[in-house]
Amino acid sequence: MATDDFISNLPDEVLATIISGLPAIEAIRTTILSKRLKDVWRNVFRLDFDPKGVKKLFRDDIDDTDPREEISRVVKNIDNVLLSHERNLISCRIVHLSNSYRSGDVEKWIKYLTSEKKVQELAFLCDDFQHEFYSVSHFGWGLNLSSGIFSCRTLQSLEFTNYGIRFHRPFHHCHNLKTLKLYYCDIRTETLEAIVSSCDFMEHLSVCSSTSSLKQVRIFSQTVKTVELESLDLEGIYLSTQSLGALVLHSMKFPAKSLVI
């Protein structure tokens, strides 16, 4: 059989591109495969931190462990991974528990990723409600963050799942954000309207399964091209944008006469 190791002969940039498709924990584990891969993960351009995936790795090693403690221990390694990583990031996704917000970790991660890693795409998922030890979805862990924290020059896409978004201050001077996706978020009509108005160049907006706090979707923008609304019970939809190219409505409930474009 041929003994040539073609993978090890690939350039670092190609190897980093391949490994970038793996979850962060799997990307780091490639270091044990060969000396050639020892530091390649430090140059991946995507990092996906999913505690559920890491939890499975430790299931055989840890018995009778509180799931919250197990997942929290894994989430704490995010700091070490980010500090050991050596290049700018195109995207980063972090799945965490609500205590990461209360402790200030979420804000710390955002500041580091936007200032040091020049990240272009950010996604956060507060995962408490998916676990049996946290039976009720709480929306108190939200975006009560520093004013203008998302005003990074490189940040173009934001995604939040299971958050309470009470204020639009974090989006002040957010001139470069083009895409905003909100899933299972508690947000009021006025807050959503203010966020869109603060993002001068927003092109894509997605809102899925918001709480009853969202009575209407009102968008007044010169740049929004795509609006996706799903699983919402609304009193009305009002869209005013010269750039609108696509409107997607799925599993919606609202008075027919209250759709105004």
C-alpha positions in Angstrom: 0.0 0.0 0.0 1.1 3.6 -0.6 2.7 5.2 2.4 2.7 8.8 1.3 0.9 11.2 3.7 -0.8 13.5 1.3 -2.7 15.4 4.0 0.5 16.4 5.9 2.0 17.7 2.6 -0.9 20.2 2.2 -0.1 23.9 2.8 -1.0 25.3 6.3 -3.7 27.5 4.8 -5.4 24.5 3.2 -5.2 22.5 6.4 -6.6 25.4 8.4 -9.5 25.7 6.0 -10.4 22.0 6.4 -10.2 22.2 10.2 -12.2 25.4 10.3 -15.3 23.3 9.4 -15.0 21.3 12.7 -16.5 22.3 16.0 -13.8 24.1 18.1 -13.2 21.1 20.4 -12.7 18.8 17.5 -10.4 21.2 15.8 -8.2 21.3 18.9 -8.2 17.5 19.1 -6.6 17.2 15.7 -3.3 18.1 17.4 -3.0 14.5 18.6 -3.2 13.1 15.1 0.3 14.2 13.9 3.1 16.6 14.6 2.2 18.3 11.4 -1.2 19.3 12.8 0.1 20.4 16.2 -0.6 24.2 15.7 -2.8 24.3 12.7 -6.0 24.8 14.7 -4.6 28.1 16.0 -5.1 29.5 12.5 -8.6 28.4 11.7 -10.9 31.2 10.7 -14.1 29.8 12.3 -14.6 28.8 15.9 -17.8 27.0 17.0 -18.1 26.5 20.8 -21.0 24.1 21.5 -20.9 22.8 25.1 -23.3 20.0 24.2 -20.8 18.4 21.9 -18.1 18.7 24.5 -20.4 17.3 27.1 -20.6 14.0 25.2 -16.8 13.7 25.2 -16.7 13.7 29.0 -19.8 11.6 29.6 -17.7 8.4 30.0 -15.2 10.0 32.3 -17.4 11.9 34.7 -20.2 10.2 36.6 -23.0 11.8 38.6 -21.9 15.3 37.6 -24.4 18.2 37.6 -24.9 19.0 33.9 -24.7 22.7 34.7 -21.3 22.3 36.3 -20.1 20.0 33.5 -21.1 22.5 30.8 -19.8 25.5 32.7 -16.4 23.9 33.1 -16.2 23.5 29.3 -17.4 27.1 28.7 -14.6 28.4 30.9 -12.1 27.0 28.4 -13.3 29.5 25.8 -11.0 32.1 27.2 -7.9 29.9 26.9 -8.9 28.9 23.3 -9.4 32.5 22.2 -6.1 33.6 23.8 -4.2 30.7 22.1 -5.8 31.3 18.7 -3.5 33.4 16.5 -5.4 34.9 13.5 -8.5 37.0 12.9 -11.8 35.2 12.7 -14.4 35.3 10.1 -17.0 33.8 12.4 -17.5 32.7 16.0 -20.5 30.9 17.6 -20.8 30.5 21.3 -23.4 28.3 23.1 -23.5 29.1 26.8 -25.6 29.1 29.9 -27.2 32.1 31.6 -24.5 32.3 34.2 -22.1 33.3 31.5 -24.1 36.5 31.0 -24.5 37.2 34.7 -20.8 36.9 35.3 -20.0 39.3 32.4 -18.3 36.6 30.2 -20.6 37.3 27.3 -19.7 41.0 27.2 -16.0 40.1 27.7 -16.1 37.7 24.7 -17.9 40.2 22.5 -15.3 42.9 23.2 -12.4 40.6 22.7 -13.8 39.1 19.5 -14.6 42.4 17.9 -11.5 44.3 19.0 -8.7 41.6 18.9 -10.1 39.1 16.4 -11.8 41.5 14.1 -14.7 39.0 13.8 -17.2 39.4 10.9 -20.0 37.0 12.1 -21.1 36.5 15.7 -23.7 34.1 17.0 -24.7 33.5 20.7 -27.2 30.9 22.0 -28.3 30.9 25.7 -28.9 27.2 26.1 -30.5 26.8 29.6 -34.0 26.1 28.3 -32.9 23.1 26.3 -31.8 21.1 29.4 -33.9 19.2 31.8 -32.5 21.1 34.8 -33.9 24.3 33.5 -37.5 23.6 32.5 -38.6 27.2 31.8 -37.1 29.5 29.2 -36.0 32.7 30.9 -35.5 35.8 28.8 -33.8 38.0 31.4 -30.3 37.2 30.1 -30.1 39.7 27.4 -28.4 42.5 25.7 -28.1 45.0 28.5 -24.5 45.6 27.3 -22.3 48.6 26.8 -23.5 51.2 24.5 -22.1 50.8 21.0 -20.5 47.4 21.7 -21.4 46.2 18.2 -20.0 49.2 16.4 -16.9 47.2 15.3 -15.7 48.1 11.8 -15.5 44.4 10.8 -18.7 43.1 12.3 -21.3 42.3 9.6 -23.6 39.7 11.1 -25.2 39.0 14.5 -27.4 36.2 15.6 -29.0 35.7 19.1 -31.1 32.9 20.3 -33.1 32.9 23.6 -32.3 36.3 24.8 -34.2 39.2 26.4 -33.4 42.3 24.3 -34.5 45.2 26.5 -32.4 48.0 25.0 -31.1 49.2 21.7 -28.0 50.9 23.2 -25.6 48.1 22.3 -26.4 48.9 18.6 -25.6 52.6 18.8 -23.3 53.7 15.9 -23.5 50.2 14.4 -22.8 51.4 10.9 -21.4 48.2 9.4 -23.8 45.5 10.5 -25.6 44.0 7.5 -27.4 41.0 9.0 -29.4 40.6 12.3 -31.1 37.3 13.2 -33.2 37.0 16.4 -34.6 33.6 17.4 -36.8 33.0 20.4 -36.0 36.4 21.7 -38.1 38.7 24.0 -38.1 42.1 22.3 -40.6 44.9 22.2 -41.7 46.6 19.0 -40.0 49.9 19.9 -36.7 48.2 20.6 -36.6 46.3 17.3 -37.5 49.5 15.4 -34.8 51.5 17.2 -32.2 48.7 16.5 -32.9 48.8 12.8 -32.8 52.5 12.7 -29.4 52.5 14.4 -27.9 50.1 11.8 -27.5 52.4 8.8 -26.5 49.7 6.4 -28.6 46.7 7.5 -29.7 44.5 4.6 -31.1 41.4 6.1 -33.4 41.0 9.2 -34.8 37.7 10.5 -37.1 37.4 13.5 -38.4 34.0 14.6 -40.6 32.9 17.5 -40.5 36.1 19.6 -42.6 36.5 22.7 -45.9 38.4 23.0 -43.9 41.6 23.7 -43.4 42.0 20.0 -46.8 43.4 19.0 -45.8 44.8 15.6 -42.9 44.7 13.2 -42.2 48.2 12.0 -39.2 48.8 9.7 -38.2 52.2 8.3 -35.0 51.8 6.4 -33.4 52.8 3.1 -31.2 49.7 3.0 -33.1 46.6 4.2 -33.4 44.2 1.3 -34.6 41.0 3.0 -37.1 40.5 5.8 -37.9 37.1 7.2 -40.6 36.7 9.9 -41.5 33.3 11.3 -43.9 32.0 14.0 -45.0 35.4 15.2 -48.5 36.5 16.4 -48.6 40.2 15.5 -51.1 43.0 15.4 -49.5 44.4 12.2 -46.5 44.6 9.9 -45.3 47.9 8.5 -42.4 48.0 6.1 -41.0 51.2 4.5 -37.8 50.6 2.5 -37.0 51.4 -1.1 -34.6 48.4 -1.2 -36.9 45.6 -0.2 -36.4 42.7 -2.5 -37.7 39.7 -0.5 -40.3 39.3 2.2 -40.6 35.8 3.8 -43.6 35.1 6.0 -43.9 31.6 7.6 -46.4 30.3 10.2 -47.6 33.8 10.9 -50.7 35.2 12.5 -51.8 38.8 11.9 -54.8 40.7 10.4 -54.5 40.7 6.6 -55.3 44.4 6.3 -52.4 45.1 8.8 -49.7 44.2 6.3 -48.5 47.5 4.9 -45.6 47.9 2.5 
